[in-house]
Amino acid sequence: MRPPRTELTLTEWVVLALVAEDPTHGWAIARALRPEGAVGAVWSCRAPLVYRAITLLTEAGLVRPAGAAEGRGPNRTILEVTPAGGDAAAEWLLEPVAHVRDLRSELLVKLLLLDRRGLDPAPLVRRQRERLDPIATDFGAQAERATGSEQLIALWRSTATRAALEFLAIVASRPDEADDDVEPLRHERR
């Protein structure tokens, strides 16, 4: 028998963060996470994974049913975040990404989700830069020492990390923009 999982996957974190924006239903989340959806350009997944994530988040006590949206087609269960789920999502959004290889997906989706909430990305950006600075230094030193294929890998890692730091510097220097175009995932009445 396999022990129960304690860590959430990136899909589960994203679904939790979307439910934490505003009460919504699974279909709206699945639509937002399609490749052409509001979040899908950064992080996309298929609808079955969204519904699996909802089930796991519900079992973990992070989201709960909060009624039904009526309209054409089947009724949709409205989901809301629990206090524990809201706290977990808020904490996750500000936690820096651990691995350089995950920056493209996890960091970008966190920045997008913070923007959708109208929250300042500065705390995440600062923490992420603090995490990446020593990694960039280490990768640079590895690239200088290495030879052959090891040098190619170290050069790639060093360049990718420096590019991420440059991106974060640009994000940090952007003026605060009040985004009135944020689209929460409220349920639609049809």
C-alpha positions as CSV (number, residue, x, y, z in Angstrom):
1,M,0.0,0.0,0.0
2,R,1.4,3.4,-1.0
3,P,1.5,6.1,1.6
4,P,-0.7,9.1,1.0
5,R,0.8,12.0,-0.9
6,T,1.4,15.1,1.2
7,E,2.7,17.4,-1.6
8,L,0.4,19.0,-4.2
9,T,1.3,18.8,-7.9
10,L,1.6,22.0,-9.9
11,T,-1.8,21.4,-11.4
12,E,-3.3,21.0,-8.0
13,W,-1.7,24.2,-6.8
14,V,-3.0,26.1,-9.8
15,V,-6.5,24.8,-9.4
16,L,-6.4,25.7,-5.7
17,A,-5.2,29.2,-6.5
18,L,-8.0,29.6,-9.1
19,V,-10.7,28.5,-6.7
20,A,-9.2,30.9,-4.1
21,E,-9.7,33.8,-6.6
22,D,-13.5,33.5,-6.4
23,P,-16.1,30.7,-6.0
24,T,-16.2,28.8,-9.3
25,H,-16.9,25.4,-10.9
26,G,-14.7,22.8,-12.5
27,W,-15.8,23.6,-16.0
28,A,-14.7,27.3,-15.7
29,I,-11.3,26.1,-14.3
30,A,-10.9,23.6,-17.1
31,R,-11.7,26.3,-19.7
32,A,-9.1,28.7,-18.1
33,L,-6.5,26.0,-18.3
34,R,-7.0,25.1,-21.9
35,P,-4.0,26.1,-24.1
36,E,-6.1,29.1,-25.4
37,G,-7.5,29.9,-21.9
38,A,-6.8,32.8,-19.6
39,V,-4.1,30.8,-17.7
40,G,-3.4,28.1,-20.3
41,A,-0.8,30.1,-22.3
42,V,1.4,29.7,-19.2
43,W,0.1,26.4,-17.7
44,S,-2.4,24.2,-19.4
45,C,-3.9,20.8,-18.6
46,R,-6.7,18.6,-19.7
47,A,-10.1,18.7,-18.1
48,P,-9.8,15.2,-16.5
49,L,-6.7,16.4,-14.6
50,V,-8.6,19.5,-13.4
51,Y,-11.5,17.3,-12.0
52,R,-9.0,14.9,-10.4
53,A,-7.3,17.9,-8.8
54,I,-10.6,19.1,-7.5
55,T,-11.4,15.7,-6.0
56,L,-8.0,15.6,-4.3
57,L,-8.2,19.2,-3.0
58,T,-11.7,18.4,-1.7
59,E,-10.5,15.3,0.1
60,A,-7.6,17.3,1.6
61,G,-10.1,19.9,2.9
62,L,-8.7,22.7,0.8
63,V,-11.8,23.3,-1.3
64,R,-15.4,22.5,-0.6
65,P,-18.7,22.5,-2.5
66,A,-20.7,25.7,-2.0
67,G,-23.9,25.2,-4.0
68,A,-24.8,24.7,-7.7
69,A,-24.9,26.9,-10.7
70,E,-28.0,26.2,-12.8
71,G,-28.3,26.8,-16.5
72,R,-28.3,25.0,-19.7
73,G,-26.8,21.5,-19.4
74,P,-26.0,19.8,-16.2
75,N,-25.9,21.7,-12.9
76,R,-22.3,22.6,-12.0
77,T,-21.1,22.4,-8.4
78,I,-19.7,25.7,-7.2
79,L,-16.5,25.3,-5.3
80,E,-15.0,27.6,-2.7
81,V,-11.7,27.6,-0.9
82,T,-11.6,26.7,2.7
83,P,-9.7,28.9,5.2
84,A,-6.9,26.3,5.1
85,G,-7.0,26.3,1.3
86,G,-6.9,30.0,1.1
87,D,-3.9,30.2,3.4
88,A,-2.1,27.5,1.5
89,A,-2.7,29.1,-1.9
90,A,-1.5,32.5,-0.6
91,E,1.6,31.0,0.8
92,W,2.4,29.0,-2.3
93,L,2.0,32.1,-4.6
94,L,4.8,33.8,-2.7
95,E,7.1,30.9,-2.3
96,P,10.1,31.0,-4.7
97,V,10.5,28.2,-7.2
98,A,13.2,25.7,-6.0
99,H,14.7,24.6,-9.4
100,V,15.8,26.5,-12.4
101,R,14.2,23.9,-14.6
102,D,10.7,24.8,-13.2
103,L,10.9,28.6,-13.7
104,R,9.2,28.6,-17.1
105,S,6.2,26.9,-15.8
106,E,5.8,27.4,-12.0
107,L,7.2,31.0,-11.7
108,L,5.3,32.3,-14.7
109,V,2.0,30.8,-13.5
110,K,2.6,32.3,-10.0
111,L,3.2,35.7,-11.5
112,L,0.1,35.4,-13.7
113,L,-2.0,34.3,-10.8
114,L,-0.7,37.2,-8.6
115,D,-1.5,39.6,-11.4
116,R,-5.1,38.2,-11.8
117,R,-5.6,38.9,-8.1
118,G,-4.2,42.4,-8.4
119,L,-1.4,41.5,-6.0
120,D,2.1,43.0,-6.0
121,P,4.6,40.4,-7.4
122,A,7.5,42.2,-5.6
123,P,7.7,39.8,-2.6
124,L,7.9,36.7,-4.9
125,V,10.3,38.4,-7.2
126,R,12.6,39.4,-4.4
127,R,12.6,36.0,-2.8
128,Q,13.1,34.3,-6.2
129,R,16.1,36.6,-7.0
130,E,17.6,35.8,-3.5
131,R,17.2,32.1,-4.3
132,L,18.7,32.3,-7.8
133,D,21.7,34.6,-7.1
134,P,23.9,31.9,-5.4
135,I,22.7,29.3,-8.0
136,A,23.8,31.6,-10.8
137,T,27.2,32.1,-9.2
138,D,27.7,28.4,-8.7
139,F,26.6,27.6,-12.3
140,G,29.0,30.2,-13.6
141,A,31.9,28.7,-11.7
142,Q,31.0,25.3,-12.9
143,A,31.0,26.5,-16.5
144,E,34.5,27.9,-16.1
145,R,35.9,24.7,-14.6
146,A,34.1,22.1,-16.7
147,T,35.1,20.8,-20.1
148,G,33.4,18.9,-22.9
149,S,29.7,18.0,-22.5
150,E,29.8,19.0,-18.8
151,Q,30.8,22.5,-19.8
152,L,27.9,22.6,-22.3
153,I,25.4,21.7,-19.6
154,A,27.0,24.1,-17.1
155,L,26.9,26.9,-19.7
156,W,23.2,26.2,-20.4
157,R,22.4,26.3,-16.7
158,S,24.4,29.4,-16.1
159,T,22.9,31.2,-19.1
160,A,19.3,30.1,-18.2
161,T,19.7,31.3,-14.6
162,R,21.2,34.6,-15.6
163,A,18.3,35.1,-18.1
164,A,15.8,34.3,-15.3
165,L,17.5,36.9,-13.1
166,E,17.3,39.5,-15.9
167,F,13.6,38.7,-16.4
168,L,13.0,39.1,-12.7
169,A,14.9,42.5,-12.7
170,I,12.6,43.6,-15.5
171,V,9.5,42.5,-13.7
172,A,10.7,44.2,-10.5
173,S,11.2,47.5,-12.4
174,R,7.8,47.6,-14.0
175,P,5.6,50.4,-12.7
176,D,2.6,49.3,-10.6
177,E,-0.3,48.9,-13.0
178,A,-3.8,48.7,-11.7
179,D,-5.3,45.9,-13.8
180,D,-9.0,46.4,-14.1
181,D,-9.2,43.6,-16.7
182,V,-8.7,40.8,-14.2
183,E,-11.2,38.1,-15.0
184,P,-12.1,36.0,-11.9
185,L,-13.5,32.6,-12.6
186,R,-17.1,33.3,-11.4
187,H,-19.6,30.9,-12.5
188,E,-21.6,31.8,-15.6
189,R,-25.4,31.7,-15.6
190,R,-26.6,30.5,-19.0
